[in-house]
């Protein structure tokens, strides 16, 4: 695996630090908001997707939504977060291949996956455009990339506030709250990019086709 650069290592270390408490820290927002978004995200996976790659598996929050008849591969760049996913995999007998890997430098061949999927990942990728181009590379022609991401608000005051506090949030947990992921994915070579109509101002459900 290609060694990670310093900025990636710093963020990785922050996720390593909070990994044992991650699900507890997000339990309320997960139950009230995020779980229903995850369900909508996974409902968009093509029924004919034979091989699916999940980027940023974290503690395995998406395991419950994995399609039954698909081959699943999942990665994360934080060893401690991945260990939480491994533990959950064994407890729940989840059929998934788990790997430690950085989305900015995926160790997969071109055109490997029918669907590439990520939820709330690109807020933590130091070079998001580079990571999105890697998703494009490993996705098969005609395949889909599905993203569920929180992004900067379109409302001027809220956007200003998010930009102001972003350095503090990055310092604490390693996540950016002011990313424009829709713009970034449109800058890649995808044939088609669509933002689902159920998306809110700051949570976007995005589908792209290669």
Secondary structure, DSSP 8 states (H G I E B T S, - for coil): -----HHHHHHHHHHHHHGGGHHHHTHHHIIIIIHHHHHHHHHTS-TT--EEEEE--TTTTTGGG--TTSEEEEEES-HHHHHHHHHHHHHHT--EEEEE--GGG--S-TT-EEEEEEES-TTS-TTHHHHHHHHHHHEEEEEEEEEEEE---SSHHHHHHHHHHHHHHHHHHS--S---HHHHHHTS--SEEEE-TT--SSEEEEEEE-
